[in-house]
Amino acid sequence: MSEYVFFCEDCNKEFTRSLHMAEREKDSVTCPYCKGENVHQVVTAFSAVTSKKS
C-alpha cells in the first residue's frame, strides 16, 4: 500500500489516503471532510530505506 496526499478544491483541505496502486487507478477519491469529488493528487517527496549500503 502507498500513501497518497490529496487536496480538495471544494473545502480547501488536504488529506492522506492509503491505497493500493490498483485502487488508485480505478476509484475516484472523495474528500472525507465535505464528500466532494473535486480532488486532485498533490506531488510529495518520498524516501526509500534499504538494508544494503550502495
C-alpha positions, 0 to 999 in steps of 0.5 A, a space after each residue: 500500500 502507498 500513501 497518497 496526499 490529496 487536496 480538495 478544491 471544494 473545502 480547501 483541505 488536504 488529506 492522506 489516503 492509503 491505497 493500493 496502486 490498483 485502487 488508485 487507478 480505478 476509484 475516484 477519491 472523495 474528500 472525507 471532510 465535505 464528500 466532494 469529488 473535486 480532488 486532485 493528487 498533490 506531488 510529495 517527496 518520498 524516501 526509500 530505506 534499504 538494508 544494503 549500503 550502495 
